[in-house]
Amino acid sequence: MIKNMGAVDRIIRIVLALVVLVLYLTGVISGWLAIVLGILAVIWVLTGIIGFCPAYALFKVSTQKKKKKKK
């Protein structure tokens, strides 16, 4: 499993998951919306931590910076 997510992408996913958590804990979201966003938040945190997104791999996308080759 090759990492395909850059640092900014990973941070954005984790921050979005935290926003969903805060919205749930403050009662702004509830019911089916809270369940759907909660599932997405768990996925965002997991992919943010491991640095690999299966959807990116499926579409051959990478947000990781390209490493410069040494001469």
PDB file of N, CA, C, O and CB in Angstrom:
ATOM      1  N   MET A   1       0.846  -1.171   0.000  1.00  0.00           N
ATOM      2  CA  MET A   1       0.000   0.000   0.000  1.00  0.00           C
ATOM      3  C   MET A   1       0.894   1.237   0.000  1.00  0.00           C
ATOM      4  O   MET A   1       1.539   1.544   1.003  1.00  0.00           O
ATOM      5  CB  MET A   1      -0.964  -0.004   1.220  1.00  0.00           C
ATOM      6  N   ILE A   2       0.928   1.922  -1.092  1.00  0.00           N
ATOM      7  CA  ILE A   2       1.753   3.115  -1.244  1.00  0.00           C
ATOM      8  C   ILE A   2       0.925   4.330  -0.836  1.00  0.00           C
ATOM      9  O   ILE A   2      -0.231   4.466  -1.236  1.00  0.00           O
ATOM     10  CB  ILE A   2       2.278   3.258  -2.710  1.00  0.00           C
ATOM     11  N   LYS A   3       1.524   5.210  -0.041  1.00  0.00           N
ATOM     12  CA  LYS A   3       0.813   6.416   0.385  1.00  0.00           C
ATOM     13  C   LYS A   3       0.512   7.282  -0.832  1.00  0.00           C
ATOM     14  O   LYS A   3       1.366   7.494  -1.693  1.00  0.00           O
ATOM     15  CB  LYS A   3       1.642   7.210   1.431  1.00  0.00           C
ATOM     16  N   ASN A   4      -0.722   7.779  -0.883  1.00  0.00           N
ATOM     17  CA  ASN A   4      -1.120   8.623  -2.007  1.00  0.00           C
ATOM     18  C   ASN A   4      -1.782   9.925  -1.554  1.00  0.00           C
ATOM     19  O   ASN A   4      -2.463  10.595  -2.330  1.00  0.00           O
ATOM     20  CB  ASN A   4      -2.065   7.859  -2.914  1.00  0.00           C
ATOM     21  N   MET A   5      -1.566  10.266  -0.286  1.00  0.00           N
ATOM     22  CA  MET A   5      -2.150  11.496   0.246  1.00  0.00           C
ATOM     23  C   MET A   5      -1.054  12.393   0.801  1.00  0.00           C
ATOM     24  O   MET A   5      -0.171  11.941   1.531  1.00  0.00           O
ATOM     25  CB  MET A   5      -3.195  11.182   1.339  1.00  0.00           C
ATOM     26  N   GLY A   6      -1.124  13.658   0.448  1.00  0.00           N
ATOM     27  CA  GLY A   6      -0.183  14.636   0.953  1.00  0.00           C
ATOM     28  C   GLY A   6      -0.587  15.113   2.344  1.00  0.00           C
ATOM     29  O   GLY A   6      -1.677  14.804   2.825  1.00  0.00           O
ATOM     30  N   ALA A   7       0.287  15.855   2.973  1.00  0.00           N
ATOM     31  CA  ALA A   7       0.068  16.326   4.343  1.00  0.00           C
ATOM     32  C   ALA A   7      -1.165  17.216   4.451  1.00  0.00           C
ATOM     33  O   ALA A   7      -1.940  17.082   5.398  1.00  0.00           O
ATOM     34  CB  ALA A   7       1.291  17.083   4.838  1.00  0.00           C
ATOM     35  N   VAL A   8      -1.355  18.111   3.507  1.00  0.00           N
ATOM     36  CA  VAL A   8      -2.497  19.028   3.552  1.00  0.00           C
ATOM     37  C   VAL A   8      -3.804  18.236   3.441  1.00  0.00           C
ATOM     38  O   VAL A   8      -4.754  18.503   4.177  1.00  0.00           O
ATOM     39  CB  VAL A   8      -2.402  20.085   2.413  1.00  0.00           C
ATOM     40  N   ASP A   9      -3.852  17.290   2.548  1.00  0.00           N
ATOM     41  CA  ASP A   9      -5.032  16.447   2.365  1.00  0.00           C
ATOM     42  C   ASP A   9      -5.357  15.686   3.650  1.00  0.00           C
ATOM     43  O   ASP A   9      -6.519  15.599   4.046  1.00  0.00           O
ATOM     44  CB  ASP A   9      -4.815  15.461   1.203  1.00  0.00           C
ATOM     45  N   ARG A  10      -4.345  15.145   4.289  1.00  0.00           N
ATOM     46  CA  ARG A  10      -4.536  14.390   5.528  1.00  0.00           C
ATOM     47  C   ARG A  10      -5.060  15.293   6.645  1.00  0.00           C
ATOM     48  O   ARG A  10      -5.957  14.904   7.392  1.00  0.00           O
ATOM     49  CB  ARG A  10      -3.219  13.726   5.959  1.00  0.00           C
ATOM     50  N   ILE A  11      -4.507  16.482   6.756  1.00  0.00           N
ATOM     51  CA  ILE A  11      -4.941  17.428   7.795  1.00  0.00           C
ATOM     52  C   ILE A  11      -6.386  17.849   7.563  1.00  0.00           C
ATOM     53  O   ILE A  11      -7.169  17.919   8.510  1.00  0.00           O
ATOM     54  CB  ILE A  11      -4.023  18.671   7.822  1.00  0.00           C
ATOM     55  N   ILE A  12      -6.748  18.127   6.321  1.00  0.00           N
ATOM     56  CA  ILE A  12      -8.114  18.535   5.997  1.00  0.00           C
ATOM     57  C   ILE A  12      -9.101  17.441   6.385  1.00  0.00           C
ATOM     58  O   ILE A  12     -10.158  17.735   6.943  1.00  0.00           O
ATOM     59  CB  ILE A  12      -8.242  18.863   4.497  1.00  0.00           C
ATOM     60  N   ARG A  13      -8.777  16.200   6.101  1.00  0.00           N
ATOM     61  CA  ARG A  13      -9.675  15.089   6.442  1.00  0.00           C
ATOM     62  C   ARG A  13      -9.870  14.973   7.952  1.00  0.00           C
ATOM     63  O   ARG A  13     -10.990  14.767   8.419  1.00  0.00           O
ATOM     64  CB  ARG A  13      -9.125  13.771   5.885  1.00  0.00           C
ATOM     65  N   ILE A  14      -8.799  15.102   8.706  1.00  0.00           N
ATOM     66  CA  ILE A  14      -8.898  14.977  10.157  1.00  0.00           C
ATOM     67  C   ILE A  14      -9.674  16.155  10.744  1.00  0.00           C
ATOM     68  O   ILE A  14     -10.478  15.977  11.660  1.00  0.00           O
ATOM     69  CB  ILE A  14      -7.496  14.890  10.790  1.00  0.00           C
ATOM     70  N   VAL A  15      -9.437  17.347  10.224  1.00  0.00           N
ATOM     71  CA  VAL A  15     -10.175  18.528  10.699  1.00  0.00           C
ATOM     72  C   VAL A  15     -11.666  18.393  10.388  1.00  0.00           C
ATOM     73  O   VAL A  15     -12.500  18.721  11.232  1.00  0.00           O
ATOM     74  CB  VAL A  15      -9.612  19.818  10.053  1.00  0.00           C
ATOM     75  N   LEU A  16     -12.011  17.918   9.200  1.00  0.00           N
ATOM     76  CA  LEU A  16     -13.420  17.711   8.857  1.00  0.00           C
ATOM     77  C   LEU A  16     -14.074  16.699   9.795  1.00  0.00           C
ATOM     78  O   LEU A  16     -15.220  16.878  10.205  1.00  0.00           O
ATOM     79  CB  LEU A  16     -13.550  17.240   7.404  1.00  0.00           C
ATOM     80  N   ALA A  17     -13.352  15.647  10.130  1.00  0.00           N
ATOM     81  CA  ALA A  17     -13.883  14.647  11.059  1.00  0.00           C
ATOM     82  C   ALA A  17     -14.119  15.261  12.433  1.00  0.00           C
ATOM     83  O   ALA A  17     -15.113  14.954  13.091  1.00  0.00           O
ATOM     84  CB  ALA A  17     -12.924  13.451  11.172  1.00  0.00           C
ATOM     85  N   LEU A  18     -13.213  16.123  12.866  1.00  0.00           N
ATOM     86  CA  LEU A  18     -13.389  16.795  14.149  1.00  0.00           C
ATOM     87  C   LEU A  18     -14.585  17.743  14.129  1.00  0.00           C
ATOM     88  O   LEU A  18     -15.299  17.868  15.124  1.00  0.00           O
ATOM     89  CB  LEU A  18     -12.125  17.560  14.518  1.00  0.00           C
ATOM     90  N   VAL A  19     -14.799  18.402  13.008  1.00  0.00           N
ATOM     91  CA  VAL A  19     -15.956  19.290  12.864  1.00  0.00           C
ATOM     92  C   VAL A  19     -17.250  18.479  12.981  1.00  0.00           C
ATOM     93  O   VAL A  19     -18.193  18.904  13.648  1.00  0.00           O
ATOM     94  CB  VAL A  19     -15.906  20.047  11.502  1.00  0.00           C
ATOM     95  N   VAL A  20     -17.291  17.322  12.337  1.00  0.00           N
ATOM     96  CA  VAL A  20     -18.474  16.463  12.430  1.00  0.00           C
ATOM     97  C   VAL A  20     -18.690  16.039  13.884  1.00  0.00           C
ATOM     98  O   VAL A  20     -19.824  16.037  14.363  1.00  0.00           O
ATOM     99  CB  VAL A  20     -18.324  15.213  11.514  1.00  0.00           C
ATOM    100  N   LEU A  21     -17.626  15.685  14.580  1.00  0.00           N
ATOM    101  CA  LEU A  21     -17.740  15.292  15.987  1.00  0.00           C
ATOM    102  C   LEU A  21     -18.310  16.424  16.838  1.00  0.00           C
ATOM    103  O   LEU A  21     -19.202  16.201  17.656  1.00  0.00           O
ATOM    104  CB  LEU A  21     -16.374  14.868  16.532  1.00  0.00           C
ATOM    105  N   VAL A  22     -17.798  17.630  16.646  1.00  0.00           N
ATOM    106  CA  VAL A  22     -18.278  18.787  17.407  1.00  0.00           C
ATOM    107  C   VAL A  22     -19.750  19.065  17.084  1.00  0.00           C
ATOM    108  O   VAL A  22     -20.539  19.350  17.986  1.00  0.00           O
ATOM    109  CB  VAL A  22     -17.413  20.036  17.100  1.00  0.00           C
ATOM    110  N   LEU A  23     -20.117  18.986  15.816  1.00  0.00           N
ATOM    111  CA  LEU A  23     -21.512  19.215  15.430  1.00  0.00           C
ATOM    112  C   LEU A  23     -22.428  18.186  16.077  1.00  0.00           C
ATOM    113  O   LEU A  23     -23.536  18.517  16.500  1.00  0.00           O
ATOM    114  CB  LEU A  23     -21.664  19.169  13.903  1.00  0.00           C
ATOM    115  N   TYR A  24     -21.972  16.943  16.156  1.00  0.00           N
ATOM    116  CA  TYR A  24     -22.776  15.899  16.790  1.00  0.00           C
ATOM    117  C   TYR A  24     -22.896  16.136  18.295  1.00  0.00           C
ATOM    118  O   TYR A  24     -23.989  16.048  18.855  1.00  0.00           O
ATOM    119  CB  TYR A  24     -22.165  14.517  16.521  1.00  0.00           C
ATOM    120  N   LEU A  25     -21.784  16.435  18.940  1.00  0.00           N
ATOM    121  CA  LEU A  25     -21.790  16.614  20.394  1.00  0.00           C
ATOM    122  C   LEU A  25     -22.577  17.843  20.831  1.00  0.00           C
ATOM    123  O   LEU A  25     -23.109  17.873  21.941  1.00  0.00           O
ATOM    124  CB  LEU A  25     -20.373  16.717  20.906  1.00  0.00           C
ATOM    125  N   THR A  26     -22.656  18.849  19.978  1.00  0.00           N
ATOM    126  CA  THR A  26     -23.424  20.054  20.310  1.00  0.00           C
ATOM    127  C   THR A  26     -24.889  19.939  19.889  1.00  0.00           C
ATOM    128  O   THR A  26     -25.674  20.855  20.134  1.00  0.00           O
ATOM    129  CB  THR A  26     -22.794  21.273  19.647  1.00  0.00           C
ATOM    130  N   GLY A  27     -25.261  18.833  19.262  1.00  0.00           N
ATOM    131  CA  GLY A  27     -26.647  18.610  18.883  1.00  0.00           C
ATOM    132  C   GLY A  27     -27.082  19.278  17.595  1.00  0.00           C
ATOM    133  O   GLY A  27     -28.275  19.321  17.294  1.00  0.00           O
ATOM    134  N   VAL A  28     -26.142  19.796  16.837  1.00  0.00           N
ATOM    135  CA  VAL A  28     -26.489  20.454  15.571  1.00  0.00           C
ATOM    136  C   VAL A  28     -26.939  19.418  14.540  1.00  0.00           C
ATOM    137  O   VAL A  28     -27.858  19.677  13.764  1.00  0.00           O
ATOM    138  CB  VAL A  28     -25.284  21.263  15.028  1.00  0.00           C
ATOM    139  N   ILE A  29     -26.297  18.252  14.529  1.00  0.00           N
ATOM    140  CA  ILE A  29     -26.716  17.181  13.630  1.00  0.00           C
ATOM    141  C   ILE A  29     -27.207  16.002  14.468  1.00  0.00           C
ATOM    142  O   ILE A  29     -26.690  15.737  15.554  1.00  0.00           O
ATOM    143  CB  ILE A  29     -25.549  16.749  12.684  1.00  0.00           C
ATOM    144  N   SER A  30     -28.200  15.309  13.951  1.00  0.00           N
ATOM    145  CA  SER A  30     -28.729  14.135  14.638  1.00  0.00           C
ATOM    146  C   SER A  30     -29.416  13.244  13.618  1.00  0.00           C
ATOM    147  O   SER A  30     -29.528  13.602  12.446  1.00  0.00           O
ATOM    148  CB  SER A  30     -29.713  14.540  15.774  1.00  0.00           C
ATOM    149  N   GLY A  31     -29.871  12.091  14.061  1.00  0.00           N
ATOM    150  CA  GLY A  31     -30.597  11.174  13.192  1.00  0.00           C
ATOM    151  C   GLY A  31     -29.729  10.568  12.114  1.00  0.00           C
ATOM    152  O   GLY A  31     -28.547  10.294  12.321  1.00  0.00           O
ATOM    153  N   TRP A  32     -30.346  10.363  10.944  1.00  0.00           N
ATOM    154  CA  TRP A  32     -29.637   9.698   9.852  1.00  0.00           C
ATOM    155  C   TRP A  32     -28.466  10.529   9.345  1.00  0.00           C
ATOM    156  O   TRP A  32     -27.463   9.970   8.902  1.00  0.00           O
ATOM    157  CB  TRP A  32     -30.594   9.406   8.709  1.00  0.00           C
ATOM    158  N   LEU A  33     -28.575  11.840   9.401  1.00  0.00           N
ATOM    159  CA  LEU A  33     -27.479  12.702   8.958  1.00  0.00           C
ATOM    160  C   LEU A  33     -26.246  12.496   9.847  1.00  0.00           C
ATOM    161  O   LEU A  33     -25.119  12.444   9.356  1.00  0.00           O
ATOM    162  CB  LEU A  33     -27.918  14.190   8.977  1.00  0.00           C
ATOM    163  N   ALA A  34     -26.472  12.380  11.138  1.00  0.00           N
ATOM    164  CA  ALA A  34     -25.367  12.150  12.068  1.00  0.00           C
ATOM    165  C   ALA A  34     -24.716  10.792  11.814  1.00  0.00           C
ATOM    166  O   ALA A  34     -23.497  10.654  11.914  1.00  0.00           O
ATOM    167  CB  ALA A  34     -25.861  12.236  13.521  1.00  0.00           C
ATOM    168  N   ILE A  35     -25.527   9.800  11.487  1.00  0.00           N
ATOM    169  CA  ILE A  35     -24.982   8.460  11.204  1.00  0.00           C
ATOM    170  C   ILE A  35     -24.120   8.483   9.950  1.00  0.00           C
ATOM    171  O   ILE A  35     -23.001   7.970   9.948  1.00  0.00           O
ATOM    172  CB  ILE A  35     -26.121   7.430  11.041  1.00  0.00           C
ATOM    173  N   VAL A  36     -24.645   9.078   8.886  1.00  0.00           N
ATOM    174  CA  VAL A  36     -23.897   9.139   7.615  1.00  0.00           C
ATOM    175  C   VAL A  36     -22.609   9.938   7.789  1.00  0.00           C
ATOM    176  O   VAL A  36     -21.540   9.488   7.376  1.00  0.00           O
ATOM    177  CB  VAL A  36     -24.767   9.773   6.496  1.00  0.00           C
ATOM    178  N   LEU A  37     -22.702  11.117   8.398  1.00  0.00           N
ATOM    179  CA  LEU A  37     -21.502  11.936   8.598  1.00  0.00           C
ATOM    180  C   LEU A  37     -20.530  11.280   9.573  1.00  0.00           C
ATOM    181  O   LEU A  37     -19.317  11.444   9.443  1.00  0.00           O
ATOM    182  CB  LEU A  37     -21.888  13.324   9.106  1.00  0.00           C
ATOM    183  N   GLY A  38     -21.053  10.540  10.545  1.00  0.00           N
ATOM    184  CA  GLY A  38     -20.189   9.815  11.477  1.00  0.00           C
ATOM    185  C   GLY A  38     -19.383   8.736  10.777  1.00  0.00           C
ATOM    186  O   GLY A  38     -18.192   8.570  11.039  1.00  0.00           O
ATOM    187  N   ILE A  39     -20.037   8.005   9.888  1.00  0.00           N
ATOM    188  CA  ILE A  39     -19.331   6.973   9.111  1.00  0.00           C
ATOM    189  C   ILE A  39     -18.267   7.611   8.231  1.00  0.00           C
ATOM    190  O   ILE A  39     -17.142   7.117   8.153  1.00  0.00           O
ATOM    191  CB  ILE A  39     -20.325   6.162   8.243  1.00  0.00           C
ATOM    192  N   LEU A  40     -18.619   8.708   7.569  1.00  0.00           N
ATOM    193  CA  LEU A  40     -17.637   9.422   6.741  1.00  0.00           C
ATOM    194  C   LEU A  40     -16.473   9.940   7.589  1.00  0.00           C
ATOM    195  O   LEU A  40     -15.317   9.885   7.168  1.00  0.00           O
ATOM    196  CB  LEU A  40     -18.311  10.594   6.001  1.00  0.00           C
ATOM    197  N   ALA A  41     -16.786  10.441   8.779  1.00  0.00           N
ATOM    198  CA  ALA A  41     -15.740  10.963   9.658  1.00  0.00           C
ATOM    199  C   ALA A  41     -14.760   9.870  10.062  1.00  0.00           C
ATOM    200  O   ALA A  41     -13.553  10.103  10.114  1.00  0.00           O
ATOM    201  CB  ALA A  41     -16.359  11.595  10.905  1.00  0.00           C
ATOM    202  N   VAL A  42     -15.273   8.682  10.346  1.00  0.00           N
ATOM    203  CA  VAL A  42     -14.391   7.559  10.699  1.00  0.00           C
ATOM    204  C   VAL A  42     -13.485   7.221   9.519  1.00  0.00           C
ATOM    205  O   VAL A  42     -12.289   6.989   9.697  1.00  0.00           O
ATOM    206  CB  VAL A  42     -15.221   6.311  11.117  1.00  0.00           C
ATOM    207  N   ILE A  43     -14.053   7.194   8.320  1.00  0.00           N
ATOM    208  CA  ILE A  43     -13.252   6.912   7.118  1.00  0.00           C
ATOM    209  C   ILE A  43     -12.200   7.998   6.916  1.00  0.00           C
ATOM    210  O   ILE A  43     -11.050   7.698   6.595  1.00  0.00           O
ATOM    211  CB  ILE A  43     -14.161   6.809   5.865  1.00  0.00           C
ATOM    212  N   TRP A  44     -12.591   9.262   7.103  1.00  0.00           N
ATOM    213  CA  TRP A  44     -11.633  10.366   6.936  1.00  0.00           C
ATOM    214  C   TRP A  44     -10.483  10.255   7.916  1.00  0.00           C
ATOM    215  O   TRP A  44      -9.329  10.470   7.546  1.00  0.00           O
ATOM    216  CB  TRP A  44     -12.330  11.712   7.114  1.00  0.00           C
ATOM    217  N   VAL A  45     -10.784   9.921   9.164  1.00  0.00           N
ATOM    218  CA  VAL A  45      -9.723   9.802  10.171  1.00  0.00           C
ATOM    219  C   VAL A  45      -8.786   8.647   9.819  1.00  0.00           C
ATOM    220  O   VAL A  45      -7.565   8.799   9.859  1.00  0.00           O
ATOM    221  CB  VAL A  45     -10.329   9.592  11.581  1.00  0.00           C
ATOM    222  N   LEU A  46      -9.363   7.493   9.476  1.00  0.00           N
ATOM    223  CA  LEU A  46      -8.520   6.336   9.147  1.00  0.00           C
ATOM    224  C   LEU A  46      -7.626   6.607   7.938  1.00  0.00           C
ATOM    225  O   LEU A  46      -6.429   6.321   7.969  1.00  0.00           O
ATOM    226  CB  LEU A  46      -9.392   5.110   8.878  1.00  0.00           C
ATOM    227  N   THR A  47      -8.206   7.156   6.881  1.00  0.00           N
ATOM    228  CA  THR A  47      -7.393   7.434   5.694  1.00  0.00           C
ATOM    229  C   THR A  47      -6.387   8.551   5.969  1.00  0.00           C
ATOM    230  O   THR A  47      -5.280   8.539   5.431  1.00  0.00           O
ATOM    231  CB  THR A  47      -8.293   7.814   4.504  1.00  0.00           C
ATOM    232  N   GLY A  48      -6.769   9.507   6.800  1.00  0.00           N
ATOM    233  CA  GLY A  48      -5.842  10.585   7.157  1.00  0.00           C
ATOM    234  C   GLY A  48      -4.658  10.083   7.957  1.00  0.00           C
ATOM    235  O   GLY A  48      -3.536  10.554   7.772  1.00  0.00           O
ATOM    236  N   ILE A  49      -4.897   9.134   8.844  1.00  0.00           N
ATOM    237  CA  ILE A  49      -3.813   8.588   9.665  1.00  0.00           C
ATOM    238  C   ILE A  49      -2.873   7.717   8.847  1.00  0.00           C
ATOM    239  O   ILE A  49      -1.654   7.843   8.962  1.00  0.00           O
ATOM    240  CB  ILE A  49      -4.383   7.783  10.824  1.00  0.00           C
ATOM    241  N   ILE A  50      -3.433   6.824   8.014  1.00  0.00           N
ATOM    242  CA  ILE A  50      -2.563   5.909   7.272  1.00  0.00           C
ATOM    243  C   ILE A  50      -1.995   6.526   6.000  1.00  0.00           C
ATOM    244  O   ILE A  50      -1.005   6.031   5.463  1.00  0.00           O
ATOM    245  CB  ILE A  50      -3.322   4.656   6.921  1.00  0.00           C
ATOM    246  N   GLY A  51      -2.615   7.611   5.508  1.00  0.00           N
ATOM    247  CA  GLY A  51      -2.072   8.295   4.329  1.00  0.00           C
ATOM    248  C   GLY A  51      -2.399   7.622   3.017  1.00  0.00           C
ATOM    249  O   GLY A  51      -1.766   7.900   1.998  1.00  0.00           O
ATOM    250  N   PHE A  52      -3.384   6.738   3.031  1.00  0.00           N
ATOM    251  CA  PHE A  52      -3.771   6.025   1.812  1.00  0.00           C
ATOM    252  C   PHE A  52      -5.272   6.123   1.631  1.00  0.00           C
ATOM    253  O   PHE A  52      -6.033   5.848   2.559  1.00  0.00           O
ATOM    254  CB  PHE A  52      -3.324   4.542   1.863  1.00  0.00           C
ATOM    255  N   CYS A  53      -5.702   6.513   0.441  1.00  0.00           N
ATOM    256  CA  CYS A  53      -7.120   6.601   0.119  1.00  0.00           C
ATOM    257  C   CYS A  53      -7.415   5.618  -1.020  1.00  0.00           C
ATOM    258  O   CYS A  53      -6.887   5.771  -2.122  1.00  0.00           O
ATOM    259  CB  CYS A  53      -7.523   8.069  -0.276  1.00  0.00           C
ATOM    260  N   PRO A  54      -8.256   4.612  -0.758  1.00  0.00           N
ATOM    261  CA  PRO A  54      -8.580   3.640  -1.812  1.00  0.00           C
ATOM    262  C   PRO A  54      -9.217   4.277  -3.048  1.00  0.00           C
ATOM    263  O   PRO A  54      -8.975   3.829  -4.169  1.00  0.00           O
ATOM    264  CB  PRO A  54      -9.511   2.585  -1.261  1.00  0.00           C
ATOM    265  N   ALA A  55     -10.022   5.309  -2.854  1.00  0.00           N
ATOM    266  CA  ALA A  55     -10.648   5.978  -3.999  1.00  0.00           C
ATOM    267  C   ALA A  55      -9.584   6.653  -4.871  1.00  0.00           C
ATOM    268  O   ALA A  55      -9.678   6.635  -6.098  1.00  0.00           O
ATOM    269  CB  ALA A  55     -11.689   7.020  -3.517  1.00  0.00           C
ATOM    270  N   TYR A  56      -8.582   7.244  -4.236  1.00  0.00           N
ATOM    271  CA  TYR A  56      -7.490   7.846  -5.003  1.00  0.00           C
ATOM    272  C   TYR A  56      -6.763   6.776  -5.808  1.00  0.00           C
ATOM    273  O   TYR A  56      -6.418   6.997  -6.968  1.00  0.00           O
ATOM    274  CB  TYR A  56      -6.501   8.579  -4.066  1.00  0.00           C
ATOM    275  N   ALA A  57      -6.532   5.622  -5.200  1.00  0.00           N
ATOM    276  CA  ALA A  57      -5.846   4.533  -5.887  1.00  0.00           C
ATOM    277  C   ALA A  57      -6.672   4.048  -7.078  1.00  0.00           C
ATOM    278  O   ALA A  57      -6.122   3.757  -8.140  1.00  0.00           O
ATOM    279  CB  ALA A  57      -5.572   3.370  -4.915  1.00  0.00           C
ATOM    280  N   LEU A  58      -7.987   3.961  -6.899  1.00  0.00           N
ATOM    281  CA  LEU A  58      -8.873   3.508  -7.964  1.00  0.00           C
ATOM    282  C   LEU A  58      -8.791   4.424  -9.184  1.00  0.00           C
ATOM    283  O   LEU A  58      -8.782   3.958 -10.323  1.00  0.00           O
ATOM    284  CB  LEU A  58     -10.310   3.437  -7.458  1.00  0.00           C
ATOM    285  N   PHE A  59      -8.730   5.735  -8.930  1.00  0.00           N
ATOM    286  CA  PHE A  59      -8.675   6.708 -10.026  1.00  0.00           C
ATOM    287  C   PHE A  59      -7.260   7.183 -10.349  1.00  0.00           C
ATOM    288  O   PHE A  59      -7.075   8.107 -11.141  1.00  0.00           O
ATOM    289  CB  PHE A  59      -9.530   7.898  -9.687  1.00  0.00           C
ATOM    290  N   LYS A  60      -6.260   6.544  -9.729  1.00  0.00           N
ATOM    291  CA  LYS A  60      -4.836   6.863  -9.958  1.00  0.00           C
ATOM    292  C   LYS A  60      -4.537   8.332  -9.684  1.00  0.00           C
ATOM    293  O   LYS A  60      -3.896   9.012 -10.486  1.00  0.00           O
ATOM    294  CB  LYS A  60      -4.436   6.517 -11.399  1.00  0.00           C
ATOM    295  N   VAL A  61      -5.019   8.812  -8.526  1.00  0.00           N
ATOM    296  CA  VAL A  61      -4.800  10.185  -8.091  1.00  0.00           C
ATOM    297  C   VAL A  61      -3.855  10.166  -6.902  1.00  0.00           C
ATOM    298  O   VAL A  61      -3.889   9.244  -6.088  1.00  0.00           O
ATOM    299  CB  VAL A  61      -6.141  10.887  -7.729  1.00  0.00           C
ATOM    300  N   SER A  62      -3.018  11.178  -6.805  1.00  0.00           N
ATOM    301  CA  SER A  62      -2.141  11.314  -5.649  1.00  0.00           C
ATOM    302  C   SER A  62      -1.995  12.797  -5.324  1.00  0.00           C
ATOM    303  O   SER A  62      -1.787  13.624  -6.212  1.00  0.00           O
ATOM    304  CB  SER A  62      -0.749  10.657  -5.915  1.00  0.00           C
ATOM    305  N   THR A  63      -2.109  13.118  -4.033  1.00  0.00           N
ATOM    306  CA  THR A  63      -1.905  14.495  -3.611  1.00  0.00           C
ATOM    307  C   THR A  63      -0.558  14.657  -2.919  1.00  0.00           C
ATOM    308  O   THR A  63      -0.258  15.710  -2.356  1.00  0.00           O
ATOM    309  CB  THR A  63      -3.034  14.940  -2.685  1.00  0.00           C
ATOM    310  N   GLN A  64       0.235  13.619  -2.969  1.00  0.00           N
ATOM    311  CA  GLN A  64       1.553  13.657  -2.357  1.00  0.00           C
ATOM    312  C   GLN A  64       2.515  14.403  -3.280  1.00  0.00           C
ATOM    313  O   GLN A  64       2.450  14.283  -4.503  1.00  0.00           O
ATOM    314  CB  GLN A  64       2.067  12.224  -2.061  1.00  0.00           C
ATOM    315  N   LYS A  65       3.406  15.172  -2.664  1.00  0.00           N
ATOM    316  CA  LYS A  65       4.383  15.919  -3.456  1.00  0.00           C
ATOM    317  C   LYS A  65       5.336  14.941  -4.146  1.00  0.00           C
ATOM    318  O   LYS A  65       5.703  13.905  -3.591  1.00  0.00           O
ATOM    319  CB  LYS A  65       5.175  16.920  -2.560  1.00  0.00           C
ATOM    320  N   LYS A  66       5.711  15.290  -5.331  1.00  0.00           N
ATOM    321  CA  LYS A  66       6.670  14.466  -6.071  1.00  0.00           C
ATOM    322  C   LYS A  66       8.070  14.692  -5.507  1.00  0.00           C
ATOM    323  O   LYS A  66       8.467  15.826  -5.238  1.00  0.00           O
ATOM    324  CB  LYS A  66       6.631  14.794  -7.595  1.00  0.00           C
ATOM    325  N   LYS A  67       8.802  13.615  -5.335  1.00  0.00           N
ATOM    326  CA  LYS A  67      10.160  13.723  -4.833  1.00  0.00           C
ATOM    327  C   LYS A  67      11.088  14.068  -5.986  1.00  0.00           C
ATOM    328  O   LYS A  67      10.986  13.505  -7.076  1.00  0.00           O
ATOM    329  CB  LYS A  67      10.602  12.413  -4.138  1.00  0.00           C
ATOM    330  N   LYS A  68      11.999  15.008  -5.726  1.00  0.00           N
ATOM    331  CA  LYS A  68      12.959  15.384  -6.752  1.00  0.00           C
ATOM    332  C   LYS A  68      14.061  14.342  -6.807  1.00  0.00           C
ATOM    333  O   LYS A  68      14.547  13.865  -5.781  1.00  0.00           O
ATOM    334  CB  LYS A  68      13.544  16.789  -6.481  1.00  0.00           C
ATOM    335  N   LYS A  69      14.445  14.001  -8.035  1.00  0.00           N
ATOM    336  CA  LYS A  69      15.509  13.024  -8.221  1.00  0.00           C
ATOM    337  C   LYS A  69      16.861  13.709  -8.046  1.00  0.00           C
ATOM    338  O   LYS A  69      17.093  14.804  -8.558  1.00  0.00           O
ATOM    339  CB  LYS A  69      15.409  12.353  -9.615  1.00  0.00           C
ATOM    340  N   LYS A  70      17.735  13.047  -7.320  1.00  0.00           N
ATOM    341  CA  LYS A  70      19.089  13.579  -7.135  1.00  0.00           C
ATOM    342  C   LYS A  70      19.927  13.209  -8.341  1.00  0.00           C
ATOM    343  O   LYS A  70      19.828  12.106  -8.877  1.00  0.00           O
ATOM    344  CB  LYS A  70      19.740  13.039  -5.827  1.00  0.00           C
ATOM    345  N   LYS A  71      20.761  14.165  -8.759  1.00  0.00           N
ATOM    346  CA  LYS A  71      21.625  13.916  -9.923  1.00  0.00           C
ATOM    347  C   LYS A  71      22.981  13.503  -9.484  1.00  0.00           C
ATOM    348  O   LYS A  71      23.850  13.249 -10.319  1.00  0.00           O
ATOM    349  CB  LYS A  71      21.727  15.140 -10.811  1.00  0.00           C
TER     350      LYS A  71
END
